[in-house]
Amino acid sequence: MTAEGARPPAVLRDATPDDLAAIMMLEHRLFPGDAWSSAMMAAELAAPHTRYLVAEAAGDVVGYAGLSVLPGSPQADIQTIGVDAPYRRLGVGTALLTALLDEAERRGATEVLLEVRADNPSAQALYARHGFTAIAVRPRYYQPDDVDAIVMRREGPA
């Protein structure tokens, strides 16, 4: 950190298998009750229909995000976005989301879907600012917390 206490800027790059340990450390810190397994995340990083990004600051992974778009599908799914607490409200989440939306458009998707925890109003607000609207609720989707998922959709180009 600088003398003023500011965080070093985060830079986005494609995630690689070498990032798995850092992503999983964040995943368990950010989503302790329903974190993905290391095997699931490794499969996502390797899948040809996904794109995962990391946000890196001062050599540390401070955020990550993933998108899935099956070839030829007009629909994309944001799989996950996570930002370490000290880097929230600094534009990292917005940068990750914008990059995923750009990738969805590049792959020809005209609709982007995601699920967000009903108890996470800041994430819901981020998505709403980027054109997502709530279209459904999946009751008790996030386990073991029994938290509903709000399904959100964004239509049209990024």
Residue frames relative to the residue before (quaternion, step in Angstrom):
aa qw qx qy qz dx dy dz
M 1.0000 0.0000 0.0000 0.0000 0.00 0.00 0.00
T 0.5142 -0.6245 0.4873 0.3289 3.51 -1.24 0.48
A 0.7080 -0.4548 0.3265 0.4305 3.53 -1.30 0.18
E 0.6731 0.4960 -0.2982 0.4604 3.59 1.08 -0.66
G 0.5578 -0.6217 0.3906 0.3869 3.60 1.22 -0.12
A 0.4505 0.6825 -0.4619 0.3433 3.57 1.25 0.10
R 0.4756 -0.6526 0.5125 0.2921 3.54 -1.18 0.61
P 0.5129 -0.5934 0.4954 0.3734 3.58 -1.11 0.55
P 0.5640 -0.6221 0.4073 0.3591 3.60 -1.01 0.68
A 0.3772 -0.7015 0.5609 0.2259 3.53 -1.18 0.66
V 0.1668 -0.7649 0.6186 0.0666 3.52 -1.09 0.86
L 0.3475 -0.7419 0.5373 0.2002 3.59 -0.91 0.92
R 0.1017 0.7562 -0.6445 0.0493 3.51 -1.20 0.68
D 0.6288 -0.5122 0.4112 0.4161 3.55 -1.28 0.28
A 0.4341 -0.6723 0.5372 0.2667 3.54 -1.05 0.80
T 0.1519 -0.7609 0.6244 0.0894 3.55 -1.18 0.64
P 0.6784 -0.4644 0.3527 0.4468 3.59 -1.22 0.18
D 0.5970 0.5760 -0.3590 0.4276 3.60 1.14 -0.54
D 0.6435 0.5266 -0.3163 0.4567 3.60 1.23 -0.35
L 0.4186 0.7560 -0.4463 0.2325 3.58 1.23 -0.27
A 0.6728 0.4983 -0.3184 0.4446 3.63 0.79 -0.92
A 0.6758 0.4832 -0.2997 0.4691 3.61 0.90 -0.86
I 0.6328 0.5155 -0.3312 0.4734 3.58 1.00 -0.80
M 0.6840 0.4905 -0.2963 0.4513 3.58 0.85 -0.90
M 0.5989 0.5398 -0.3691 0.4622 3.60 1.06 -0.62
L 0.6687 0.4740 -0.2910 0.4935 3.58 0.95 -0.86
E 0.6210 0.5634 -0.3387 0.4269 3.59 0.92 -0.91
H 0.7094 0.4472 -0.2651 0.4759 3.60 0.85 -0.92
R 0.6339 0.5128 -0.3301 0.4757 3.59 1.11 -0.60
L 0.7374 0.4409 -0.2286 0.4578 3.58 0.90 -0.95
F 0.8057 0.1678 -0.0430 0.5665 3.57 1.00 -0.84
P 0.0348 -0.8745 0.4822 0.0382 3.60 0.74 1.01
G 0.7093 0.4743 -0.2751 0.4430 3.60 0.97 -0.72
D 0.8239 0.1552 -0.0492 0.5429 3.56 1.05 -0.66
A 0.1753 0.8095 -0.5355 0.1648 3.57 1.04 0.79
W 0.5072 -0.6106 0.5141 0.3249 3.52 -1.17 0.65
S 0.4951 -0.6162 0.5087 0.3411 3.56 -1.22 0.42
S 0.6417 -0.5191 0.4020 0.3965 3.53 -1.26 0.40
A 0.6412 0.5273 -0.3234 0.4541 3.59 1.01 -0.80
M 0.6416 0.5149 -0.3240 0.4672 3.60 0.98 -0.80
M 0.6796 0.4816 -0.2960 0.4676 3.58 0.88 -0.92
A 0.6297 0.5296 -0.3398 0.4557 3.60 0.97 -0.78
A 0.6471 0.5114 -0.3145 0.4699 3.58 0.99 -0.81
E 0.6377 0.5220 -0.3242 0.4646 3.59 1.03 -0.78
L 0.6576 0.5186 -0.3134 0.4477 3.58 0.92 -0.90
A 0.7343 0.4410 -0.2229 0.4655 3.58 1.07 -0.77
A 0.5404 0.6597 -0.4005 0.3352 3.60 1.16 -0.43
P 0.4805 -0.6968 0.4497 0.2854 3.61 -0.92 0.83
H 0.6985 0.4701 -0.2771 0.4630 3.60 1.14 -0.45
T 0.6535 0.4848 -0.3227 0.4835 3.60 1.26 0.14
R 0.1016 -0.7271 0.6668 0.1280 3.49 -1.40 0.23
Y 0.0710 -0.7847 0.6158 0.0001 3.52 -0.81 1.09
L 0.1536 -0.7731 0.6132 0.0520 3.50 -1.08 0.87
V 0.1527 -0.7290 0.6478 0.1600 3.51 -1.30 0.35
A 0.2876 -0.6780 0.6436 0.2084 3.50 -1.33 0.51
E 0.0852 -0.8151 0.5729 -0.0139 3.53 -0.68 1.14
A 0.0081 0.7770 -0.6289 0.0262 3.56 -1.00 0.89
A 0.8460 -0.0315 -0.0252 0.5317 3.55 -0.83 1.04
G 0.7325 -0.4489 0.2274 0.4585 3.57 1.01 0.86
D 0.6625 0.4799 -0.3040 0.4882 3.60 1.27 -0.04
V 0.4254 -0.6553 0.5554 0.2849 3.57 -1.12 0.70
V 0.0739 -0.8241 0.5615 -0.0109 3.56 -0.62 1.19
G 0.7906 0.0551 -0.0496 0.6078 3.56 1.30 0.00
Y 0.0370 -0.7785 0.6264 0.0151 3.53 -1.29 0.37
A 0.0042 -0.7872 0.6164 -0.0211 3.53 -1.24 0.49
G 0.0892 -0.8131 0.5741 0.0355 3.54 -1.16 0.61
L 0.1632 -0.7642 0.6218 0.0524 3.50 -1.22 0.73
S 0.1263 -0.7661 0.6261 0.0720 3.55 -1.13 0.74
V 0.0873 0.7596 -0.6388 0.0860 3.55 -0.91 1.01
L 0.2928 -0.7538 0.5621 0.1736 3.56 -0.54 1.15
P 0.5970 -0.5928 0.3877 0.3767 3.61 -0.96 0.78
G 0.8347 0.1958 -0.1721 0.4851 3.53 -0.92 0.99
S 0.5589 0.6129 -0.3933 0.3966 3.59 1.23 -0.11
P 0.3870 -0.7100 0.5314 0.2524 3.58 -1.04 0.72
Q 0.6756 0.4855 -0.2652 0.4874 3.57 1.32 -0.10
A 0.1176 -0.7632 0.6334 0.0489 3.55 -1.02 0.92
D 0.1931 -0.7637 0.6050 0.1156 3.54 -1.22 0.55
I 0.2935 -0.6964 0.6239 0.1990 3.53 -0.90 0.94
Q 0.3129 -0.7944 0.5014 0.1401 3.53 -0.51 1.25
T 0.7863 -0.1619 0.1658 0.5727 3.56 0.92 -0.91
I 0.0112 0.7262 -0.6861 -0.0427 3.50 -1.33 0.47
G 0.0826 0.7894 -0.6037 0.0747 3.55 -0.84 0.97
V 0.0403 -0.7842 0.6191 -0.0096 3.55 -0.97 0.93
D 0.4872 -0.6682 0.4832 0.2875 3.55 -0.85 1.00
A 0.6530 -0.5823 0.3271 0.3571 3.57 -0.97 0.91
P 0.6915 0.4769 -0.3283 0.4320 3.68 0.74 -0.80
Y 0.7151 0.4333 -0.2480 0.4893 3.60 1.22 -0.35
R 0.4547 0.6607 -0.4708 0.3675 3.58 1.22 0.20
R 0.8219 0.2259 -0.2157 0.4764 3.49 -1.27 0.66
L 0.5782 0.5460 -0.3881 0.4658 3.56 1.21 0.63
G 0.6387 -0.5591 0.3126 0.4264 3.59 1.29 0.21
V 0.4466 0.7032 -0.4571 0.3116 3.60 1.24 -0.01
G 0.6634 0.4990 -0.3034 0.4679 3.59 0.89 -0.90
T 0.6442 0.5167 -0.3128 0.4693 3.56 1.00 -0.84
A 0.6530 0.5093 -0.3176 0.4618 3.59 0.95 -0.84
L 0.6521 0.5026 -0.3161 0.4714 3.59 0.95 -0.84
L 0.6674 0.5010 -0.3039 0.4596 3.59 0.87 -0.95
T 0.6576 0.5127 -0.3125 0.4550 3.59 0.88 -0.90
A 0.6507 0.5094 -0.3183 0.4645 3.58 0.97 -0.82
L 0.6501 0.4998 -0.3227 0.4727 3.60 1.01 -0.75
L 0.6425 0.5127 -0.3261 0.4668 3.59 0.97 -0.79
D 0.6320 0.5179 -0.3292 0.4733 3.60 1.01 -0.77
E 0.6549 0.5055 -0.3088 0.4693 3.59 1.00 -0.82
A 0.6226 0.5328 -0.3404 0.4610 3.59 0.99 -0.79
E 0.6651 0.4896 -0.3030 0.4754 3.57 0.92 -0.88
R 0.6346 0.5366 -0.3289 0.4486 3.59 0.96 -0.85
R 0.7145 0.4308 -0.2440 0.4943 3.58 1.08 -0.72
G 0.6048 -0.6231 0.3320 0.3683 3.58 1.25 0.21
A 0.4318 0.6917 -0.4760 0.3295 3.60 1.20 0.22
T 0.1969 -0.7806 0.5853 0.0961 3.56 -1.02 0.86
E 0.7397 0.2516 -0.1678 0.6012 3.55 1.34 -0.01
V 0.0782 -0.7809 0.6191 0.0299 3.57 -0.95 0.91
L 0.1254 -0.7929 0.5956 0.0276 3.55 -0.89 1.05
L 0.0563 0.7703 -0.6351 0.0077 3.53 -1.30 0.41
E 0.2744 -0.6935 0.6256 0.2289 3.53 -1.36 0.22
V 0.0538 -0.7804 0.6229 0.0068 3.53 -1.07 0.82
R 0.5546 -0.6166 0.4401 0.3443 3.55 -1.03 0.75
A 0.5094 -0.6586 0.4703 0.2924 3.54 -1.00 0.88
D 0.7041 0.4394 -0.2609 0.4931 3.59 1.18 -0.49
N 0.6188 0.5088 -0.3542 0.4824 3.60 1.20 0.51
P 0.0879 -0.8512 0.5155 0.0455 3.60 0.42 1.19
S 0.6151 0.5472 -0.3772 0.4242 3.63 1.01 -0.54
A 0.6452 0.4876 -0.3265 0.4892 3.60 1.00 -0.72
Q 0.6245 0.5346 -0.3405 0.4564 3.59 0.97 -0.80
A 0.6569 0.5097 -0.3058 0.4638 3.58 0.97 -0.85
L 0.6107 0.5431 -0.3455 0.4613 3.60 1.01 -0.78
Y 0.6925 0.4702 -0.2854 0.4668 3.56 0.83 -0.97
A 0.6340 0.5267 -0.3353 0.4564 3.61 0.96 -0.79
R 0.6370 0.5290 -0.3296 0.4536 3.61 0.99 -0.78
H 0.7315 0.3877 -0.2248 0.5139 3.58 1.19 -0.47
G 0.7087 -0.5313 0.2429 0.3955 3.54 1.13 0.69
F 0.4960 0.6398 -0.4458 0.3820 3.60 1.22 0.21
T 0.0999 -0.7662 0.6317 0.0620 3.54 -1.15 0.73
A 0.5166 -0.6294 0.4849 0.3191 3.53 -1.16 0.68
I 0.0868 -0.8201 0.5650 0.0237 3.57 -0.88 0.97
A 0.8074 0.0072 0.0183 0.5897 3.61 1.18 -0.36
V 0.2607 -0.7179 0.6163 0.1919 3.51 -1.38 0.18
R 0.1897 -0.7399 0.6349 0.1162 3.54 -1.04 0.86
P 0.3169 -0.7897 0.4914 0.1858 3.59 -0.19 1.26
R 0.8728 0.0371 -0.0558 0.4835 3.53 -1.09 0.90
Y 0.2000 0.8331 -0.4892 0.1632 3.57 1.15 0.67
Y 0.7436 0.3583 -0.2030 0.5267 3.55 0.92 -0.93
Q 0.0327 -0.8041 0.5913 -0.0524 3.51 -0.53 1.30
P 0.5777 -0.0984 -0.8045 -0.0969 1.59 -2.21 1.14
D 0.4479 0.7436 -0.4126 0.2759 3.61 1.28 0.17
D 0.3230 -0.7636 0.4932 0.2633 3.61 1.26 -0.29
V 0.3930 0.7083 -0.4841 0.3310 3.58 1.03 0.81
D 0.4662 -0.6795 0.4979 0.2702 3.55 -0.97 0.92
A 0.2948 -0.6932 0.6224 0.2126 3.53 -1.32 0.44
I 0.2410 -0.7149 0.6357 0.1633 3.51 -1.07 0.80
V 0.2611 -0.7445 0.5965 0.1471 3.56 -0.75 1.08
M 0.0591 -0.7978 0.6000 -0.0063 3.55 -0.81 1.07
R 0.1437 -0.7896 0.5950 0.0444 3.54 -1.14 0.76
R 0.0938 -0.7430 0.6595 0.0642 3.50 -1.24 0.67
E 0.1400 -0.7968 0.5857 0.0498 3.54 -0.77 1.05
G 0.7250 0.4188 -0.3246 0.4400 3.52 -1.20 0.62
P 0.6930 -0.4836 0.3342 0.4174 3.56 -1.30 0.15
A 0.5833 -0.5662 0.4541 0.3647 3.51 -1.29 0.50
